Amino acid sequence: MERLGAFEQLLLLALVRLGDDTYGVPIREEIEGRTGRLVSPGAIYTALDRLETRGLVRSRLGDASAERGGKRKRLYRLTARGAGAIAQAHSTMAQMAQGLKPKLGTL
């Protein structure tokens, strides 16, 4: 079983939501918009590099664009291994949370 930290889970879930060939800015916006947590671009790219090393995401350079001064974006996609890892993490969390809603409502 692939172990994922909380931030890694957020990144992989953002990739599931955004689909293939997305880049850092939409990933950051997705996480910030859904969690209210501010995330630095450096944290995004460092974690994505780590996930790529582990085979959970894959990246490629996109085409150069005039609006970026000819620079190319690094585009990310979830691998089958990454999809399995986030599915397992989600399942584990759902199992742990099952039946807790009444208890959590009283806290």
N, CA, C and O atoms as a GROMACS GRO file, in nm:
protein
  428
    1MET      N    1   0.084  -0.119   0.000
    1MET     CA    2   0.000   0.000   0.000
    1MET      C    3   0.089   0.125   0.000
    1MET      O    4   0.182   0.136   0.080
    2GLU      N    5   0.059   0.216  -0.088
    2GLU     CA    6   0.134   0.342  -0.102
    2GLU      C    7   0.088   0.438   0.007
    2GLU      O    8  -0.031   0.467   0.017
    3ARG      N    9   0.179   0.488   0.086
    3ARG     CA   10   0.143   0.583   0.192
    3ARG      C   11   0.147   0.725   0.137
    3ARG      O   12   0.241   0.765   0.068
    4LEU      N   13   0.042   0.800   0.168
    4LEU     CA   14   0.031   0.938   0.120
    4LEU      C   15   0.011   1.031   0.238
    4LEU      O   16  -0.070   1.003   0.327
    5GLY      N   17   0.083   1.142   0.238
    5GLY     CA   18   0.059   1.246   0.336
    5GLY      C   19  -0.065   1.325   0.298
    5GLY      O   20  -0.118   1.312   0.187
    6ALA      N   21  -0.112   1.407   0.390
    6ALA     CA   22  -0.235   1.485   0.367
    6ALA      C   23  -0.221   1.577   0.245
    6ALA      O   24  -0.314   1.586   0.165
    7PHE      N   25  -0.108   1.645   0.231
    7PHE     CA   26  -0.091   1.736   0.119
    7PHE      C   27  -0.080   1.659  -0.013
    7PHE      O   28  -0.132   1.704  -0.115
    8GLU      N   29  -0.014   1.545  -0.010
    8GLU     CA   30  -0.006   1.462  -0.129
    8GLU      C   31  -0.146   1.416  -0.172
    8GLU      O   32  -0.176   1.411  -0.291
    9GLN      N   33  -0.228   1.383  -0.076
    9GLN     CA   34  -0.366   1.344  -0.107
    9GLN      C   35  -0.441   1.460  -0.174
    9GLN      O   36  -0.513   1.439  -0.271
   10LEU      N   37  -0.423   1.581  -0.122
   10LEU     CA   38  -0.489   1.697  -0.183
   10LEU      C   39  -0.443   1.716  -0.327
   10LEU      O   40  -0.525   1.744  -0.415
   11LEU      N   41  -0.315   1.700  -0.352
   11LEU     CA   42  -0.263   1.714  -0.488
   11LEU      C   43  -0.322   1.610  -0.582
   11LEU      O   44  -0.365   1.642  -0.693
   12LEU      N   45  -0.324   1.485  -0.537
   12LEU     CA   46  -0.377   1.380  -0.623
   12LEU      C   47  -0.527   1.398  -0.646
   12LEU      O   48  -0.576   1.374  -0.757
   13LEU      N   49  -0.600   1.439  -0.544
   13LEU     CA   50  -0.744   1.464  -0.562
   13LEU      C   51  -0.766   1.580  -0.659
   13LEU      O   52  -0.859   1.575  -0.740
   14ALA      N   53  -0.683   1.682  -0.652
   14ALA     CA   54  -0.694   1.794  -0.747
   14ALA      C   55  -0.669   1.745  -0.889
   14ALA      O   56  -0.738   1.788  -0.982
   15LEU      N   57  -0.573   1.656  -0.907
   15LEU     CA   58  -0.546   1.601  -1.040
   15LEU      C   59  -0.664   1.516  -1.090
   15LEU      O   60  -0.695   1.518  -1.209
   16VAL      N   61  -0.728   1.444  -1.001
   16VAL     CA   62  -0.846   1.367  -1.040
   16VAL      C   63  -0.954   1.464  -1.090
   16VAL      O   64  -1.014   1.440  -1.194
   17ARG      N   65  -0.978   1.572  -1.016
   17ARG     CA   66  -1.080   1.669  -1.052
   17ARG      C   67  -1.048   1.742  -1.182
   17ARG      O   68  -1.136   1.763  -1.266
   18LEU      N   69  -0.922   1.779  -1.201
   18LEU     CA   70  -0.884   1.863  -1.315
   18LEU      C   71  -0.855   1.783  -1.441
   18LEU      O   72  -0.861   1.837  -1.551
   19GLY      N   73  -0.825   1.657  -1.427
   19GLY     CA   74  -0.798   1.574  -1.544
   19GLY      C   75  -0.654   1.585  -1.591
   19GLY      O   76  -0.569   1.648  -1.527
   20ASP      N   77  -0.629   1.523  -1.705
   20ASP     CA   78  -0.493   1.515  -1.760
   20ASP      C   79  -0.442   1.650  -1.808
   20ASP      O   80  -0.518   1.738  -1.847
   21ASP      N   81  -0.311   1.661  -1.804
   21ASP     CA   82  -0.240   1.775  -1.860
   21ASP      C   83  -0.281   1.908  -1.799
   21ASP      O   84  -0.314   2.003  -1.869
   22THR      N   85  -0.277   1.911  -1.669
   22THR     CA   86  -0.301   2.036  -1.598
   22THR      C   87  -0.168   2.082  -1.538
   22THR      O   88  -0.074   2.004  -1.529
   23TYR      N   89  -0.162   2.206  -1.498
   23TYR     CA   90  -0.035   2.260  -1.447
   23TYR      C   91  -0.055   2.321  -1.309
   23TYR      O   92  -0.165   2.320  -1.254
   24GLY      N   93   0.052   2.373  -1.254
   24GLY     CA   94   0.055   2.415  -1.114
   24GLY      C   95  -0.050   2.516  -1.071
   24GLY      O   96  -0.108   2.502  -0.964
   25VAL      N   97  -0.076   2.618  -1.153
   25VAL     CA   98  -0.170   2.724  -1.112
   25VAL      C   99  -0.311   2.669  -1.090
   25VAL      O  100  -0.368   2.695  -0.984
   26PRO      N  101  -0.370   2.594  -1.185
   26PRO     CA  102  -0.503   2.540  -1.158
   26PRO      C  103  -0.505   2.441  -1.041
   26PRO      O  104  -0.604   2.432  -0.968
   27ILE      N  105  -0.397   2.367  -1.024
   27ILE     CA  106  -0.389   2.275  -0.910
   27ILE      C  107  -0.395   2.353  -0.780
   27ILE      O  108  -0.471   2.320  -0.690
   28ARG      N  109  -0.314   2.458  -0.772
   28ARG     CA  110  -0.313   2.543  -0.652
   28ARG      C  111  -0.450   2.605  -0.629
   28ARG      O  112  -0.500   2.605  -0.517
   29GLU      N  113  -0.511   2.658  -0.734
   29GLU     CA  114  -0.643   2.721  -0.721
   29GLU      C  115  -0.749   2.621  -0.676
   29GLU      O  116  -0.836   2.654  -0.596
   30GLU      N  117  -0.740   2.500  -0.725
   30GLU     CA  118  -0.836   2.395  -0.685
   30GLU      C  119  -0.823   2.364  -0.536
   30GLU      O  120  -0.923   2.356  -0.465
   31ILE      N  121  -0.701   2.347  -0.490
   31ILE     CA  122  -0.678   2.317  -0.348
   31ILE      C  123  -0.721   2.434  -0.262
   31ILE      O  124  -0.792   2.416  -0.163
   32GLU      N  125  -0.679   2.555  -0.298
   32GLU     CA  126  -0.714   2.673  -0.218
   32GLU      C  127  -0.865   2.697  -0.218
   32GLU      O  128  -0.922   2.730  -0.114
   33GLY      N  129  -0.930   2.680  -0.332
   33GLY     CA  130  -1.073   2.704  -0.342
   33GLY      C  131  -1.156   2.605  -0.263
   33GLY      O  132  -1.260   2.641  -0.209
   34ARG      N  133  -1.112   2.482  -0.256
   34ARG     CA  134  -1.189   2.378  -0.187
   34ARG      C  135  -1.154   2.365  -0.040
   34ARG      O  136  -1.237   2.319   0.039
   35THR      N  137  -1.034   2.404  -0.001
   35THR     CA  138  -0.993   2.386   0.138
   35THR      C  139  -0.977   2.516   0.216
   35THR      O  140  -0.978   2.515   0.339
   36GLY      N  141  -0.963   2.627   0.145
   36GLY     CA  142  -0.935   2.754   0.211
   36GLY      C  143  -0.790   2.764   0.258
   36GLY      O  144  -0.753   2.860   0.325
   37ARG      N  145  -0.711   2.667   0.225
   37ARG     CA  146  -0.570   2.661   0.265
   37ARG      C  147  -0.486   2.729   0.159
   37ARG      O  148  -0.493   2.693   0.041
   38LEU      N  149  -0.404   2.827   0.199
   38LEU     CA  150  -0.313   2.893   0.105
   38LEU      C  151  -0.192   2.804   0.081
   38LEU      O  152  -0.134   2.750   0.174
   39VAL      N  153  -0.157   2.790  -0.045
   39VAL     CA  154  -0.048   2.699  -0.083
   39VAL      C  155   0.050   2.776  -0.171
   39VAL      O  156   0.010   2.842  -0.266
   40SER      N  157   0.177   2.766  -0.138
   40SER     CA  158   0.278   2.833  -0.220
   40SER      C  159   0.306   2.751  -0.345
   40SER      O  160   0.298   2.628  -0.342
   41PRO      N  161   0.340   2.819  -0.455
   41PRO     CA  162   0.377   2.744  -0.576
   41PRO      C  163   0.494   2.649  -0.551
   41PRO      O  164   0.496   2.538  -0.606
   42GLY      N  165   0.588   2.690  -0.471
   42GLY     CA  166   0.703   2.605  -0.442
   42GLY      C  167   0.662   2.474  -0.376
   42GLY      O  168   0.716   2.368  -0.408
   43ALA      N  169   0.565   2.480  -0.285
   43ALA     CA  170   0.517   2.359  -0.219
   43ALA      C  171   0.450   2.266  -0.319
   43ALA      O  172   0.466   2.144  -0.313
   44ILE      N  173   0.374   2.324  -0.412
   44ILE     CA  174   0.307   2.245  -0.515
   44ILE      C  175   0.410   2.169  -0.599
   44ILE      O  176   0.402   2.047  -0.615
   45TYR      N  177   0.507   2.242  -0.653
   45TYR     CA  178   0.603   2.180  -0.744
   45TYR      C  179   0.697   2.083  -0.673
   45TYR      O  180   0.735   1.981  -0.731
   46THR      N  181   0.736   2.112  -0.550
   46THR     CA  182   0.820   2.019  -0.475
   46THR      C  183   0.747   1.888  -0.451
   46THR      O  184   0.804   1.780  -0.470
   47ALA      N  185   0.621   1.897  -0.410
   47ALA     CA  186   0.543   1.776  -0.385
   47ALA      C  187   0.514   1.700  -0.514
   47ALA      O  188   0.518   1.577  -0.516
   48LEU      N  189   0.484   1.772  -0.623
   48LEU     CA  190   0.461   1.705  -0.751
   48LEU      C  191   0.586   1.632  -0.799
   48LEU      O  192   0.577   1.522  -0.852
   49ASP      N  193   0.701   1.692  -0.780
   49ASP     CA  194   0.827   1.626  -0.817
   49ASP      C  195   0.845   1.497  -0.736
   49ASP      O  196   0.885   1.394  -0.790
   50ARG      N  197   0.814   1.504  -0.608
   50ARG     CA  198   0.825   1.387  -0.520
   50ARG      C  199   0.727   1.278  -0.565
   50ARG      O  200   0.763   1.160  -0.569
   51LEU      N  201   0.604   1.318  -0.598
   51LEU     CA  202   0.504   1.221  -0.645
   51LEU      C  203   0.545   1.160  -0.779
   51LEU      O  204   0.518   1.043  -0.805
   52GLU      N  205   0.610   1.239  -0.864
   52GLU     CA  206   0.656   1.186  -0.992
   52GLU      C  207   0.769   1.085  -0.971
   52GLU      O  208   0.772   0.981  -1.038
   53THR      N  209   0.859   1.113  -0.880
   53THR     CA  210   0.967   1.020  -0.848
   53THR      C  211   0.911   0.887  -0.800
   53THR      O  212   0.968   0.781  -0.827
   54ARG      N  213   0.800   0.892  -0.728
   54ARG     CA  214   0.736   0.771  -0.675
   54ARG      C  215   0.646   0.702  -0.778
   54ARG      O  216   0.590   0.596  -0.751
   55GLY      N  217   0.631   0.762  -0.896
   55GLY     CA  218   0.552   0.701  -1.002
   55GLY      C  219   0.403   0.724  -0.989
   55GLY      O  220   0.324   0.653  -1.053
   56LEU      N  221   0.362   0.821  -0.909
   56LEU     CA  222   0.219   0.847  -0.887
   56LEU      C  223   0.164   0.952  -0.983
   56LEU      O  224   0.043   0.955  -1.008
   57VAL      N  225   0.250   1.036  -1.035
   57VAL     CA  226   0.212   1.132  -1.139
   57VAL      C  227   0.320   1.128  -1.248
   57VAL      O  228   0.431   1.081  -1.227
   58ARG      N  229   0.283   1.179  -1.363
   58ARG     CA  230   0.377   1.191  -1.475
   58ARG      C  231   0.366   1.334  -1.525
   58ARG      O  232   0.259   1.394  -1.520
   59SER      N  233   0.476   1.387  -1.573
   59SER     CA  234   0.472   1.522  -1.627
   59SER      C  235   0.537   1.525  -1.764
   59SER      O  236   0.614   1.437  -1.802
   60ARG      N  237   0.504   1.630  -1.837
   60ARG     CA  238   0.566   1.656  -1.967
   60ARG      C  239   0.562   1.807  -1.989
   60ARG      O  240   0.484   1.878  -1.926
   61LEU      N  241   0.647   1.853  -2.077
   61LEU     CA  242   0.646   1.994  -2.112
   61LEU      C  243   0.545   2.018  -2.223
   61LEU      O  244   0.545   1.948  -2.324
   62GLY      N  245   0.459   2.118  -2.203
   62GLY     CA  246   0.361   2.156  -2.304
   62GLY      C  247   0.425   2.243  -2.410
   62GLY      O  248   0.546   2.268  -2.407
   63ASP      N  249   0.344   2.290  -2.502
   63ASP     CA  250   0.392   2.378  -2.608
   63ASP      C  251   0.425   2.515  -2.553
   63ASP      O  252   0.369   2.559  -2.453
   64ALA      N  253   0.516   2.582  -2.618
   64ALA     CA  254   0.550   2.720  -2.582
   64ALA      C  255   0.432   2.810  -2.614
   64ALA      O  256   0.358   2.786  -2.710
   65SER      N  257   0.412   2.913  -2.532
   65SER     CA  258   0.300   3.004  -2.557
   65SER      C  259   0.349   3.148  -2.554
   65SER      O  260   0.439   3.184  -2.478
   66ALA      N  261   0.287   3.230  -2.638
   66ALA     CA  262   0.325   3.371  -2.648
   66ALA      C  263   0.298   3.444  -2.517
   66ALA      O  264   0.376   3.529  -2.476
   67GLU      N  265   0.185   3.411  -2.450
   67GLU     CA  266   0.152   3.482  -2.326
   67GLU      C  267   0.250   3.453  -2.214
   67GLU      O  268   0.256   3.528  -2.116
   68ARG      N  269   0.327   3.346  -2.227
   68ARG     CA  270   0.429   3.313  -2.127
   68ARG      C  271   0.568   3.347  -2.179
   68ARG      O  272   0.668   3.297  -2.126
   69GLY      N  273   0.577   3.432  -2.280
   69GLY     CA  274   0.706   3.472  -2.334
   69GLY      C  275   0.782   3.357  -2.398
   69GLY      O  276   0.905   3.354  -2.396
   70GLY      N  277   0.708   3.262  -2.453
   70GLY     CA  278   0.771   3.148  -2.518
   70GLY      C  279   0.805   3.034  -2.423
   70GLY      O  280   0.859   2.932  -2.466
   71LYS      N  281   0.775   3.050  -2.295
   71LYS     CA  282   0.804   2.944  -2.198
   71LYS      C  283   0.701   2.833  -2.210
   71LYS      O  284   0.587   2.856  -2.251
   72ARG      N  285   0.743   2.714  -2.174
   72ARG     CA  286   0.655   2.598  -2.178
   72ARG      C  287   0.609   2.563  -2.037
   72ARG      O  288   0.686   2.573  -1.942
   73LYS      N  289   0.483   2.523  -2.025
   73LYS     CA  290   0.429   2.480  -1.895
   73LYS      C  291   0.461   2.333  -1.874
   73LYS      O  292   0.465   2.254  -1.968
   74ARG      N  293   0.484   2.298  -1.748
   74ARG     CA  294   0.498   2.156  -1.713
   74ARG      C  295   0.357   2.107  -1.681
   74ARG      O  296   0.292   2.157  -1.590
   75LEU      N  297   0.312   2.007  -1.756
   75LEU     CA  298   0.178   1.953  -1.744
   75LEU      C  299   0.182   1.820  -1.670
   75LEU      O  300   0.269   1.736  -1.695
   76TYR      N  301   0.088   1.800  -1.579
   76TYR     CA  302   0.085   1.682  -1.493
   76TYR      C  303  -0.038   1.598  -1.519
   76TYR      O  304  -0.144   1.649  -1.555
   77ARG      N  305  -0.022   1.467  -1.499
   77ARG     CA  306  -0.134   1.375  -1.506
   77ARG      C  307  -0.112   1.265  -1.403
   77ARG      O  308   0.001   1.229  -1.370
   78LEU      N  309  -0.221   1.213  -1.354
   78LEU     CA  310  -0.220   1.103  -1.259
   78LEU      C  311  -0.186   0.974  -1.333
   78LEU      O  312  -0.237   0.951  -1.443
   79THR      N  313  -0.101   0.890  -1.275
   79THR     CA  314  -0.074   0.758  -1.333
   79THR      C  315  -0.174   0.658  -1.275
   79THR      O  316  -0.248   0.688  -1.181
   80ALA      N  317  -0.176   0.540  -1.332
   80ALA     CA  318  -0.262   0.434  -1.278
   80ALA      C  319  -0.223   0.403  -1.134
   80ALA      O  320  -0.310   0.379  -1.050
   81ARG      N  321  -0.096   0.404  -1.106
   81ARG     CA  322  -0.049   0.380  -0.968
   81ARG      C  323  -0.096   0.490  -0.874
   81ARG      O  324  -0.135   0.463  -0.761
   82GLY      N  325  -0.092   0.616  -0.922
   82GLY     CA  326  -0.140   0.727  -0.841
   82GLY      C  327  -0.290   0.720  -0.817
   82GLY      O  328  -0.338   0.749  -0.708
   83ALA      N  329  -0.365   0.679  -0.921
   83ALA     CA  330  -0.510   0.664  -0.906
   83ALA      C  331  -0.541   0.556  -0.804
   83ALA      O  332  -0.632   0.572  -0.722
   84GLY      N  333  -0.467   0.447  -0.807
   84GLY     CA  334  -0.487   0.340  -0.709
   84GLY      C  335  -0.454   0.386  -0.568
   84GLY      O  336  -0.525   0.352  -0.472
   85ALA      N  337  -0.348   0.464  -0.555
   85ALA     CA  338  -0.307   0.513  -0.422
   85ALA      C  339  -0.410   0.608  -0.363
   85ALA      O  340  -0.442   0.598  -0.245
   86ILE      N  341  -0.463   0.699  -0.445
   86ILE     CA  342  -0.561   0.794  -0.390
   86ILE      C  343  -0.695   0.724  -0.366
   86ILE      O  344  -0.766   0.760  -0.272
   87ALA      N  345  -0.729   0.626  -0.447
   87ALA     CA  346  -0.852   0.549  -0.423
   87ALA      C  347  -0.842   0.473  -0.291
   87ALA      O  348  -0.938   0.469  -0.214
   88GLN      N  349  -0.726   0.414  -0.264
   88GLN     CA  350  -0.706   0.341  -0.139
   88GLN      C  351  -0.710   0.436  -0.020
   88GLN      O  352  -0.770   0.403   0.083
   89ALA      N  353  -0.646   0.551  -0.031
   89ALA     CA  354  -0.646   0.648   0.078
   89ALA      C  355  -0.789   0.697   0.106
   89ALA      O  356  -0.829   0.711   0.222
   90HIS      N  357  -0.864   0.722   0.001
   90HIS     CA  358  -1.003   0.767   0.016
   90HIS      C  359  -1.088   0.659   0.083
   90HIS      O  360  -1.167   0.688   0.172
   91SER      N  361  -1.070   0.536   0.040
   91SER     CA  362  -1.145   0.424   0.098
   91SER      C  363  -1.112   0.406   0.247
   91SER      O  364  -1.202   0.385   0.329
   92THR      N  365  -0.985   0.415   0.280
   92THR     CA  366  -0.943   0.402   0.419
   92THR      C  367  -1.004   0.512   0.505
   92THR      O  368  -1.053   0.485   0.615
   93MET      N  369  -1.002   0.635   0.456
   93MET     CA  370  -1.059   0.747   0.531
   93MET      C  371  -1.210   0.730   0.546
   93MET      O  372  -1.265   0.757   0.654
   94ALA      N  373  -1.278   0.686   0.442
   94ALA     CA  374  -1.422   0.665   0.448
   94ALA      C  375  -1.456   0.556   0.550
   94ALA      O  376  -1.553   0.569   0.624
   95GLN      N  377  -1.377   0.450   0.553
   95GLN     CA  378  -1.400   0.343   0.651
   95GLN      C  379  -1.381   0.393   0.793
   95GLN      O  380  -1.458   0.360   0.883
   96MET      N  381  -1.277   0.473   0.813
   96MET     CA  382  -1.252   0.528   0.947
   96MET      C  383  -1.361   0.625   0.990
   96MET      O  384  -1.394   0.632   1.109
   97ALA      N  385  -1.417   0.698   0.896
   97ALA     CA  386  -1.517   0.800   0.929
   97ALA      C  387  -1.659   0.744   0.940
   97ALA      O  388  -1.749   0.810   0.991
   98GLN      N  389  -1.677   0.623   0.891
   98GLN     CA  390  -1.812   0.564   0.890
   98GLN      C  391  -1.874   0.562   1.030
   98GLN      O  392  -1.814   0.512   1.125
   99GLY      N  393  -1.993   0.617   1.040
   99GLY     CA  394  -2.067   0.617   1.166
   99GLY      C  395  -2.027   0.725   1.264
   99GLY      O  396  -2.080   0.729   1.375
  100LEU      N  397  -1.937   0.813   1.229
  100LEU     CA  398  -1.888   0.914   1.322
  100LEU      C  399  -1.966   1.045   1.318
  100LEU      O  400  -1.948   1.130   1.406
  101LYS      N  401  -2.050   1.064   1.219
  101LYS     CA  402  -2.120   1.191   1.204
  101LYS      C  403  -2.195   1.231   1.332
  101LYS      O  404  -2.183   1.346   1.373
  102PRO      N  405  -2.271   1.141   1.398
  102PRO     CA  406  -2.338   1.182   1.522
  102PRO      C  407  -2.240   1.225   1.632
  102PRO      O  408  -2.268   1.318   1.707
  103LYS      N  409  -2.128   1.158   1.639
  103LYS     CA  410  -2.028   1.193   1.742
  103LYS      C  411  -1.960   1.325   1.708
  103LYS      O  412  -1.933   1.406   1.797
  104LEU      N  413  -1.931   1.346   1.582
  104LEU     CA  414  -1.864   1.470   1.542
  104LEU      C  415  -1.954   1.591   1.556
  104LEU      O  416  -1.906   1.702   1.580
  105GLY      N  417  -2.083   1.572   1.542
  105GLY     CA  418  -2.178   1.681   1.557
  105GLY      C  419  -2.187   1.734   1.698
  105GLY      O  420  -2.234   1.846   1.720
  106THR      N  421  -2.142   1.655   1.797
  106THR     CA  422  -2.149   1.697   1.937
  106THR      C  423  -2.021   1.761   1.986
  106THR      O  424  -2.015   1.807   2.100
  107LEU      N  425  -1.918   1.764   1.903
  107LEU     CA  426  -1.788   1.820   1.945
  107LEU      C  427  -1.785   1.969   1.926
  107LEU      O  428  -1.684   2.033   1.956
   0.00000   0.00000   0.00000
